[in-house]
């Protein structure tokens, strides 16, 4: 008996193929903020590599 559940994820098409770029304001880059900043830079590089809008211009 297979009881494994199938992973299902629903995402709005606007998030997958955005028509407008997004901008992010990060206030404070202390302990938590510096981790968030690093993650935002990684997300930005991934978006550029995928040909999507970048977070930073």
N, C-alpha and C positions, 0 to 999 in steps of 0.2 A: 504494500500500500504506500503510494507516494503522497506524502503530506506537505511537500514543498509548495510554497506559494509563489505565484508568478509576480515579479516586480512590475508595478504599473505606476507610471508617472504622468500626470496631466499638466501641461504647460500651455499657457495662452500663446497664440501665434505672434502676438505683439512682442512677447519676450524672446521668441526664437528668431524672428525677422523684424527687428525694430525699424521704424521709419524715421525716427529721430534719434540722434546720439544722446547719451546721458552724460551728465557731469556729476561728480561727487566732490563734496566739500568735507575734508577731514580736518576736524578741529582738535588739535592736540596730538602730539606724536610721542607720548611717554611710553610706558610699558605696553599697554594694550594698543594704543594708537600706532606704535611702530610696527606691530604685527599686522594690523589692518592695512597700513601703508604698503608693506611688503606683499600682502595678498592682492591688493589692488593693482600693484605693478605687474604681478604675475598674470592676473586676469586680463590686464591691458595687453600684454605681450601675446597671450593666447588669442584674444579677439583679433589682433592685427594679423597673426599667422593664419587665422581662419577667414580673413577677408571681411570681417565684421567691423562695425563702428568701434573706434577706440574710446577709452574713457578720457584720455588726456590728449589735448591738441597742442 
